[in-house]
Amino acid sequence: MAAMKPRTGDGPMEVVREPRKLVMRIPTDGGGRLVVELNDDEAQALKDALSGVVKGN
């Protein structure tokens, strides 16, 4: 049986490149992380969508 590790939302948002995809880990309220796998086209579409609503850039 695997060791039980506490699931916390503490920590930074992170994105790492793996051989065929990008993996984004986002801390969530209540603990845990949302993990999203994206290819380059999906990541660009997300960037474009966010840039339209994020203030200050």
mmCIF file of the N, C-alpha and C atoms, coordinates in Angstrom:
data_MODEL
# 
_entry.id   MODEL 
# 
loop_
_atom_site.group_PDB 
_atom_site.id 
_atom_site.type_symbol 
_atom_site.label_atom_id 
_atom_site.label_alt_id 
_atom_site.label_comp_id 
_atom_site.label_asym_id 
_atom_site.label_entity_id 
_atom_site.label_seq_id 
_atom_site.pdbx_PDB_ins_code 
_atom_site.Cartn_x 
_atom_site.Cartn_y 
_atom_site.Cartn_z 
_atom_site.occupancy 
_atom_site.B_iso_or_equiv 
_atom_site.pdbx_formal_charge 
_atom_site.auth_seq_id 
_atom_site.auth_comp_id 
_atom_site.auth_asym_id 
_atom_site.auth_atom_id 
_atom_site.pdbx_PDB_model_num 
ATOM 1   N N  . MET A 1 1  ? 0.844  -1.174 0.000   1.00 0.00 ? 1  MET A N  1 
ATOM 2   C CA . MET A 1 1  ? 0.000  0.000  0.000   1.00 0.00 ? 1  MET A CA 1 
ATOM 3   C C  . MET A 1 1  ? 0.893  1.242  0.000   1.00 0.00 ? 1  MET A C  1 
ATOM 4   N N  . ALA A 1 2  ? 0.524  2.191  -0.812  1.00 0.00 ? 2  ALA A N  1 
ATOM 5   C CA . ALA A 1 2  ? 1.316  3.409  -0.930  1.00 0.00 ? 2  ALA A CA 1 
ATOM 6   C C  . ALA A 1 2  ? 1.198  4.246  0.335   1.00 0.00 ? 2  ALA A C  1 
ATOM 7   N N  . ALA A 1 3  ? 2.251  4.981  0.610   1.00 0.00 ? 3  ALA A N  1 
ATOM 8   C CA . ALA A 1 3  ? 2.238  5.883  1.774   1.00 0.00 ? 3  ALA A CA 1 
ATOM 9   C C  . ALA A 1 3  ? 1.232  6.995  1.522   1.00 0.00 ? 3  ALA A C  1 
ATOM 10  N N  . MET A 1 4  ? 0.497  7.335  2.540   1.00 0.00 ? 4  MET A N  1 
ATOM 11  C CA . MET A 1 4  ? -0.476 8.424  2.424   1.00 0.00 ? 4  MET A CA 1 
ATOM 12  C C  . MET A 1 4  ? 0.242  9.750  2.633   1.00 0.00 ? 4  MET A C  1 
ATOM 13  N N  . LYS A 1 5  ? 0.077  10.631 1.699   1.00 0.00 ? 5  LYS A N  1 
ATOM 14  C CA . LYS A 1 5  ? 0.685  11.957 1.795   1.00 0.00 ? 5  LYS A CA 1 
ATOM 15  C C  . LYS A 1 5  ? -0.432 12.983 1.930   1.00 0.00 ? 5  LYS A C  1 
ATOM 16  N N  . PRO A 1 6  ? -0.214 13.991 2.725   1.00 0.00 ? 6  PRO A N  1 
ATOM 17  C CA . PRO A 1 6  ? -1.260 15.009 2.841   1.00 0.00 ? 6  PRO A CA 1 
ATOM 18  C C  . PRO A 1 6  ? -1.419 15.757 1.530   1.00 0.00 ? 6  PRO A C  1 
ATOM 19  N N  . ARG A 1 7  ? -2.639 16.060 1.187   1.00 0.00 ? 7  ARG A N  1 
ATOM 20  C CA . ARG A 1 7  ? -2.894 16.823 -0.028  1.00 0.00 ? 7  ARG A CA 1 
ATOM 21  C C  . ARG A 1 7  ? -3.159 18.259 0.373   1.00 0.00 ? 7  ARG A C  1 
ATOM 22  N N  . THR A 1 8  ? -2.287 19.116 -0.016  1.00 0.00 ? 8  THR A N  1 
ATOM 23  C CA . THR A 1 8  ? -2.479 20.523 0.309   1.00 0.00 ? 8  THR A CA 1 
ATOM 24  C C  . THR A 1 8  ? -2.460 21.338 -0.969  1.00 0.00 ? 8  THR A C  1 
ATOM 25  N N  . GLY A 1 9  ? -3.137 22.440 -0.939  1.00 0.00 ? 9  GLY A N  1 
ATOM 26  C CA . GLY A 1 9  ? -3.110 23.360 -2.059  1.00 0.00 ? 9  GLY A CA 1 
ATOM 27  C C  . GLY A 1 9  ? -1.967 24.343 -1.951  1.00 0.00 ? 9  GLY A C  1 
ATOM 28  N N  . ASP A 1 10 ? -1.172 24.199 -0.880  1.00 0.00 ? 10 ASP A N  1 
ATOM 29  C CA . ASP A 1 10 ? -0.051 25.103 -0.692  1.00 0.00 ? 10 ASP A CA 1 
ATOM 30  C C  . ASP A 1 10 ? 0.992  24.874 -1.774  1.00 0.00 ? 10 ASP A C  1 
ATOM 31  N N  . GLY A 1 11 ? 1.635  25.933 -2.144  1.00 0.00 ? 11 GLY A N  1 
ATOM 32  C CA . GLY A 1 11 ? 2.683  25.824 -3.149  1.00 0.00 ? 11 GLY A CA 1 
ATOM 33  C C  . GLY A 1 11 ? 2.302  26.594 -4.394  1.00 0.00 ? 11 GLY A C  1 
ATOM 34  N N  . PRO A 1 12 ? 3.274  26.817 -5.229  1.00 0.00 ? 12 PRO A N  1 
ATOM 35  C CA . PRO A 1 12 ? 3.035  27.633 -6.418  1.00 0.00 ? 12 PRO A CA 1 
ATOM 36  C C  . PRO A 1 12 ? 2.357  26.856 -7.541  1.00 0.00 ? 12 PRO A C  1 
ATOM 37  N N  . MET A 1 13 ? 1.754  27.605 -8.444  1.00 0.00 ? 13 MET A N  1 
ATOM 38  C CA . MET A 1 13 ? 1.292  27.007 -9.686  1.00 0.00 ? 13 MET A CA 1 
ATOM 39  C C  . MET A 1 13 ? 2.555  26.660 -10.468 1.00 0.00 ? 13 MET A C  1 
ATOM 40  N N  . GLU A 1 14 ? 2.538  25.542 -11.160 1.00 0.00 ? 14 GLU A N  1 
ATOM 41  C CA . GLU A 1 14 ? 3.725  25.171 -11.923 1.00 0.00 ? 14 GLU A CA 1 
ATOM 42  C C  . GLU A 1 14 ? 3.336  24.546 -13.249 1.00 0.00 ? 14 GLU A C  1 
ATOM 43  N N  . VAL A 1 15 ? 4.228  24.698 -14.211 1.00 0.00 ? 15 VAL A N  1 
ATOM 44  C CA . VAL A 1 15 ? 4.064  24.072 -15.514 1.00 0.00 ? 15 VAL A CA 1 
ATOM 45  C C  . VAL A 1 15 ? 5.401  23.453 -15.879 1.00 0.00 ? 15 VAL A C  1 
ATOM 46  N N  . VAL A 1 16 ? 5.369  22.188 -16.286 1.00 0.00 ? 16 VAL A N  1 
ATOM 47  C CA . VAL A 1 16 ? 6.588  21.509 -16.715 1.00 0.00 ? 16 VAL A CA 1 
ATOM 48  C C  . VAL A 1 16 ? 6.358  20.928 -18.103 1.00 0.00 ? 16 VAL A C  1 
ATOM 49  N N  . ARG A 1 17 ? 7.415  20.897 -18.886 1.00 0.00 ? 17 ARG A N  1 
ATOM 50  C CA . ARG A 1 17 ? 7.342  20.302 -20.218 1.00 0.00 ? 17 ARG A CA 1 
ATOM 51  C C  . ARG A 1 17 ? 7.785  18.854 -20.112 1.00 0.00 ? 17 ARG A C  1 
ATOM 52  N N  . GLU A 1 18 ? 6.934  17.974 -20.599 1.00 0.00 ? 18 GLU A N  1 
ATOM 53  C CA . GLU A 1 18 ? 7.273  16.568 -20.727 1.00 0.00 ? 18 GLU A CA 1 
ATOM 54  C C  . GLU A 1 18 ? 7.448  16.307 -22.216 1.00 0.00 ? 18 GLU A C  1 
ATOM 55  N N  . PRO A 1 19 ? 7.918  15.131 -22.604 1.00 0.00 ? 19 PRO A N  1 
ATOM 56  C CA . PRO A 1 19 ? 8.247  14.920 -24.022 1.00 0.00 ? 19 PRO A CA 1 
ATOM 57  C C  . PRO A 1 19 ? 7.160  15.300 -25.029 1.00 0.00 ? 19 PRO A C  1 
ATOM 58  N N  . ARG A 1 20 ? 5.906  15.015 -24.757 1.00 0.00 ? 20 ARG A N  1 
ATOM 59  C CA . ARG A 1 20 ? 4.853  15.300 -25.741 1.00 0.00 ? 20 ARG A CA 1 
ATOM 60  C C  . ARG A 1 20 ? 3.789  16.272 -25.258 1.00 0.00 ? 20 ARG A C  1 
ATOM 61  N N  . LYS A 1 21 ? 3.972  16.846 -24.061 1.00 0.00 ? 21 LYS A N  1 
ATOM 62  C CA . LYS A 1 21 ? 2.909  17.686 -23.509 1.00 0.00 ? 21 LYS A CA 1 
ATOM 63  C C  . LYS A 1 21 ? 3.450  18.629 -22.458 1.00 0.00 ? 21 LYS A C  1 
ATOM 64  N N  . LEU A 1 22 ? 2.616  19.574 -22.072 1.00 0.00 ? 22 LEU A N  1 
ATOM 65  C CA . LEU A 1 22 ? 2.874  20.445 -20.935 1.00 0.00 ? 22 LEU A CA 1 
ATOM 66  C C  . LEU A 1 22 ? 1.951  19.979 -19.816 1.00 0.00 ? 22 LEU A C  1 
ATOM 67  N N  . VAL A 1 23 ? 2.454  19.947 -18.589 1.00 0.00 ? 23 VAL A N  1 
ATOM 68  C CA . VAL A 1 23 ? 1.639  19.564 -17.444 1.00 0.00 ? 23 VAL A CA 1 
ATOM 69  C C  . VAL A 1 23 ? 1.577  20.755 -16.508 1.00 0.00 ? 23 VAL A C  1 
ATOM 70  N N  . MET A 1 24 ? 0.346  21.250 -16.271 1.00 0.00 ? 24 MET A N  1 
ATOM 71  C CA . MET A 1 24 ? 0.131  22.401 -15.410 1.00 0.00 ? 24 MET A CA 1 
ATOM 72  C C  . MET A 1 24 ? -0.545 21.913 -14.130 1.00 0.00 ? 24 MET A C  1 
ATOM 73  N N  . ARG A 1 25 ? 0.025  22.298 -12.986 1.00 0.00 ? 25 ARG A N  1 
ATOM 74  C CA . ARG A 1 25 ? -0.538 21.939 -11.690 1.00 0.00 ? 25 ARG A CA 1 
ATOM 75  C C  . ARG A 1 25 ? -0.958 23.225 -10.982 1.00 0.00 ? 25 ARG A C  1 
ATOM 76  N N  . ILE A 1 26 ? -2.246 23.295 -10.642 1.00 0.00 ? 26 ILE A N  1 
ATOM 77  C CA . ILE A 1 26 ? -2.811 24.498 -10.048 1.00 0.00 ? 26 ILE A CA 1 
ATOM 78  C C  . ILE A 1 26 ? -3.342 24.159 -8.660  1.00 0.00 ? 26 ILE A C  1 
ATOM 79  N N  . PRO A 1 27 ? -2.839 24.828 -7.600  1.00 0.00 ? 27 PRO A N  1 
ATOM 80  C CA . PRO A 1 27 ? -3.388 24.583 -6.252  1.00 0.00 ? 27 PRO A CA 1 
ATOM 81  C C  . PRO A 1 27 ? -4.870 24.954 -6.215  1.00 0.00 ? 27 PRO A C  1 
ATOM 82  N N  . THR A 1 28 ? -5.659 24.178 -5.471  1.00 0.00 ? 28 THR A N  1 
ATOM 83  C CA . THR A 1 28 ? -7.092 24.447 -5.388  1.00 0.00 ? 28 THR A CA 1 
ATOM 84  C C  . THR A 1 28 ? -7.512 24.746 -3.954  1.00 0.00 ? 28 THR A C  1 
ATOM 85  N N  . ASP A 1 29 ? -8.604 25.461 -3.817  1.00 0.00 ? 29 ASP A N  1 
ATOM 86  C CA . ASP A 1 29 ? -9.181 25.709 -2.492  1.00 0.00 ? 29 ASP A CA 1 
ATOM 87  C C  . ASP A 1 29 ? -9.608 24.373 -1.900  1.00 0.00 ? 29 ASP A C  1 
ATOM 88  N N  . GLY A 1 30 ? -9.377 24.206 -0.629  1.00 0.00 ? 30 GLY A N  1 
ATOM 89  C CA . GLY A 1 30 ? -9.760 22.965 0.018   1.00 0.00 ? 30 GLY A CA 1 
ATOM 90  C C  . GLY A 1 30 ? -8.706 21.881 -0.071  1.00 0.00 ? 30 GLY A C  1 
ATOM 91  N N  . GLY A 1 31 ? -7.579 22.175 -0.689  1.00 0.00 ? 31 GLY A N  1 
ATOM 92  C CA . GLY A 1 31 ? -6.493 21.207 -0.795  1.00 0.00 ? 31 GLY A CA 1 
ATOM 93  C C  . GLY A 1 31 ? -6.485 20.495 -2.127  1.00 0.00 ? 31 GLY A C  1 
ATOM 94  N N  . GLY A 1 32 ? -5.369 19.939 -2.443  1.00 0.00 ? 32 GLY A N  1 
ATOM 95  C CA . GLY A 1 32 ? -5.198 19.220 -3.696  1.00 0.00 ? 32 GLY A CA 1 
ATOM 96  C C  . GLY A 1 32 ? -4.741 20.129 -4.817  1.00 0.00 ? 32 GLY A C  1 
ATOM 97  N N  . ARG A 1 33 ? -4.593 19.547 -5.964  1.00 0.00 ? 33 ARG A N  1 
ATOM 98  C CA . ARG A 1 33 ? -4.159 20.283 -7.146  1.00 0.00 ? 33 ARG A CA 1 
ATOM 99  C C  . ARG A 1 33 ? -4.979 19.852 -8.342  1.00 0.00 ? 33 ARG A C  1 
ATOM 100 N N  . LEU A 1 34 ? -5.266 20.802 -9.190  1.00 0.00 ? 34 LEU A N  1 
ATOM 101 C CA . LEU A 1 34 ? -5.872 20.523 -10.474 1.00 0.00 ? 34 LEU A CA 1 
ATOM 102 C C  . LEU A 1 34 ? -4.722 20.292 -11.438 1.00 0.00 ? 34 LEU A C  1 
ATOM 103 N N  . VAL A 1 35 ? -4.702 19.151 -12.100 1.00 0.00 ? 35 VAL A N  1 
ATOM 104 C CA . VAL A 1 35 ? -3.629 18.840 -13.042 1.00 0.00 ? 35 VAL A CA 1 
ATOM 105 C C  . VAL A 1 35 ? -4.222 18.840 -14.443 1.00 0.00 ? 35 VAL A C  1 
ATOM 106 N N  . VAL A 1 36 ? -3.628 19.647 -15.328 1.00 0.00 ? 36 VAL A N  1 
ATOM 107 C CA . VAL A 1 36 ? -4.106 19.781 -16.695 1.00 0.00 ? 36 VAL A CA 1 
ATOM 108 C C  . VAL A 1 36 ? -2.957 19.464 -17.637 1.00 0.00 ? 36 VAL A C  1 
ATOM 109 N N  . GLU A 1 37 ? -3.211 18.577 -18.595 1.00 0.00 ? 37 GLU A N  1 
ATOM 110 C CA . GLU A 1 37 ? -2.220 18.263 -19.619 1.00 0.00 ? 37 GLU A CA 1 
ATOM 111 C C  . GLU A 1 37 ? -2.621 18.976 -20.900 1.00 0.00 ? 37 GLU A C  1 
ATOM 112 N N  . LEU A 1 38 ? -1.667 19.688 -21.501 1.00 0.00 ? 38 LEU A N  1 
ATOM 113 C CA . LEU A 1 38 ? -1.926 20.477 -22.706 1.00 0.00 ? 38 LEU A CA 1 
ATOM 114 C C  . LEU A 1 38 ? -0.871 20.206 -23.756 1.00 0.00 ? 38 LEU A C  1 
ATOM 115 N N  . ASN A 1 39 ? -1.253 20.278 -25.032 1.00 0.00 ? 39 ASN A N  1 
ATOM 116 C CA . ASN A 1 39 ? -0.238 20.291 -26.080 1.00 0.00 ? 39 ASN A CA 1 
ATOM 117 C C  . ASN A 1 39 ? 0.079  21.759 -26.382 1.00 0.00 ? 39 ASN A C  1 
ATOM 118 N N  . ASP A 1 40 ? 1.010  22.012 -27.270 1.00 0.00 ? 40 ASP A N  1 
ATOM 119 C CA . ASP A 1 40 ? 1.435  23.393 -27.530 1.00 0.00 ? 40 ASP A CA 1 
ATOM 120 C C  . ASP A 1 40 ? 0.297  24.252 -28.082 1.00 0.00 ? 40 ASP A C  1 
ATOM 121 N N  . ASP A 1 41 ? -0.537 23.684 -28.952 1.00 0.00 ? 41 ASP A N  1 
ATOM 122 C CA . ASP A 1 41 ? -1.650 24.458 -29.517 1.00 0.00 ? 41 ASP A CA 1 
ATOM 123 C C  . ASP A 1 41 ? -2.668 24.831 -28.445 1.00 0.00 ? 41 ASP A C  1 
ATOM 124 N N  . GLU A 1 42 ? -2.966 23.897 -27.553 1.00 0.00 ? 42 GLU A N  1 
ATOM 125 C CA . GLU A 1 42 ? -3.903 24.180 -26.462 1.00 0.00 ? 42 GLU A CA 1 
ATOM 126 C C  . GLU A 1 42 ? -3.335 25.213 -25.505 1.00 0.00 ? 42 GLU A C  1 
ATOM 127 N N  . ALA A 1 43 ? -2.034 25.147 -25.238 1.00 0.00 ? 43 ALA A N  1 
ATOM 128 C CA . ALA A 1 43 ? -1.397 26.118 -24.355 1.00 0.00 ? 43 ALA A CA 1 
ATOM 129 C C  . ALA A 1 43 ? -1.455 27.516 -24.971 1.00 0.00 ? 43 ALA A C  1 
ATOM 130 N N  . GLN A 1 44 ? -1.237 27.609 -26.283 1.00 0.00 ? 44 GLN A N  1 
ATOM 131 C CA . GLN A 1 44 ? -1.314 28.912 -26.956 1.00 0.00 ? 44 GLN A CA 1 
ATOM 132 C C  . GLN A 1 44 ? -2.736 29.461 -26.911 1.00 0.00 ? 44 GLN A C  1 
ATOM 133 N N  . ALA A 1 45 ? -3.723 28.594 -27.112 1.00 0.00 ? 45 ALA A N  1 
ATOM 134 C CA . ALA A 1 45 ? -5.126 29.023 -27.043 1.00 0.00 ? 45 ALA A CA 1 
ATOM 135 C C  . ALA A 1 45 ? -5.474 29.509 -25.635 1.00 0.00 ? 45 ALA A C  1 
ATOM 136 N N  . LEU A 1 46 ? -4.973 28.822 -24.611 1.00 0.00 ? 46 LEU A N  1 
ATOM 137 C CA . LEU A 1 46 ? -5.205 29.259 -23.221 1.00 0.00 ? 46 LEU A CA 1 
ATOM 138 C C  . LEU A 1 46 ? -4.545 30.610 -22.974 1.00 0.00 ? 46 LEU A C  1 
ATOM 139 N N  . LYS A 1 47 ? -3.324 30.779 -23.457 1.00 0.00 ? 47 LYS A N  1 
ATOM 140 C CA . LYS A 1 47 ? -2.622 32.064 -23.305 1.00 0.00 ? 47 LYS A CA 1 
ATOM 141 C C  . LYS A 1 47 ? -3.416 33.192 -23.960 1.00 0.00 ? 47 LYS A C  1 
ATOM 142 N N  . ASP A 1 48 ? -3.902 32.950 -25.181 1.00 0.00 ? 48 ASP A N  1 
ATOM 143 C CA . ASP A 1 48 ? -4.665 33.964 -25.885 1.00 0.00 ? 48 ASP A CA 1 
ATOM 144 C C  . ASP A 1 48 ? -5.955 34.315 -25.142 1.00 0.00 ? 48 ASP A C  1 
ATOM 145 N N  . ALA A 1 49 ? -6.648 33.294 -24.624 1.00 0.00 ? 49 ALA A N  1 
ATOM 146 C CA . ALA A 1 49 ? -7.888 33.521 -23.898 1.00 0.00 ? 49 ALA A CA 1 
ATOM 147 C C  . ALA A 1 49 ? -7.651 34.313 -22.613 1.00 0.00 ? 49 ALA A C  1 
ATOM 148 N N  . LEU A 1 50 ? -6.587 33.971 -21.886 1.00 0.00 ? 50 LEU A N  1 
ATOM 149 C CA . LEU A 1 50 ? -6.280 34.672 -20.636 1.00 0.00 ? 50 LEU A CA 1 
ATOM 150 C C  . LEU A 1 50 ? -5.804 36.097 -20.880 1.00 0.00 ? 50 LEU A C  1 
ATOM 151 N N  . SER A 1 51 ? -5.044 36.307 -21.946 1.00 0.00 ? 51 SER A N  1 
ATOM 152 C CA . SER A 1 51 ? -4.502 37.655 -22.186 1.00 0.00 ? 51 SER A CA 1 
ATOM 153 C C  . SER A 1 51 ? -5.613 38.654 -22.449 1.00 0.00 ? 51 SER A C  1 
ATOM 154 N N  . GLY A 1 52 ? -6.770 38.189 -22.877 1.00 0.00 ? 52 GLY A N  1 
ATOM 155 C CA . GLY A 1 52 ? -7.899 39.081 -23.129 1.00 0.00 ? 52 GLY A CA 1 
ATOM 156 C C  . GLY A 1 52 ? -8.605 39.534 -21.860 1.00 0.00 ? 52 GLY A C  1 
ATOM 157 N N  . VAL A 1 53 ? -8.376 38.853 -20.752 1.00 0.00 ? 53 VAL A N  1 
ATOM 158 C CA . VAL A 1 53 ? -9.104 39.201 -19.531 1.00 0.00 ? 53 VAL A CA 1 
ATOM 159 C C  . VAL A 1 53 ? -8.194 39.574 -18.362 1.00 0.00 ? 53 VAL A C  1 
ATOM 160 N N  . VAL A 1 54 ? -6.890 39.349 -18.480 1.00 0.00 ? 54 VAL A N  1 
ATOM 161 C CA . VAL A 1 54 ? -5.955 39.658 -17.392 1.00 0.00 ? 54 VAL A CA 1 
ATOM 162 C C  . VAL A 1 54 ? -5.588 41.133 -17.473 1.00 0.00 ? 54 VAL A C  1 
ATOM 163 N N  . LYS A 1 55 ? -5.656 41.823 -16.325 1.00 0.00 ? 55 LYS A N  1 
ATOM 164 C CA . LYS A 1 55 ? -5.309 43.239 -16.265 1.00 0.00 ? 55 LYS A CA 1 
ATOM 165 C C  . LYS A 1 55 ? -3.807 43.415 -16.082 1.00 0.00 ? 55 LYS A C  1 
ATOM 166 N N  . GLY A 1 56 ? -3.290 44.533 -16.555 1.00 0.00 ? 56 GLY A N  1 
ATOM 167 C CA . GLY A 1 56 ? -1.931 44.935 -16.242 1.00 0.00 ? 56 GLY A CA 1 
ATOM 168 C C  . GLY A 1 56 ? -0.865 44.554 -17.247 1.00 0.00 ? 56 GLY A C  1 
ATOM 169 N N  . ASN A 1 57 ? -1.194 43.833 -18.283 1.00 0.00 ? 57 ASN A N  1 
ATOM 170 C CA . ASN A 1 57 ? -0.147 43.483 -19.259 1.00 0.00 ? 57 ASN A CA 1 
ATOM 171 C C  . ASN A 1 57 ? -0.326 44.275 -20.467 1.00 0.00 ? 57 ASN A C  1 
# 
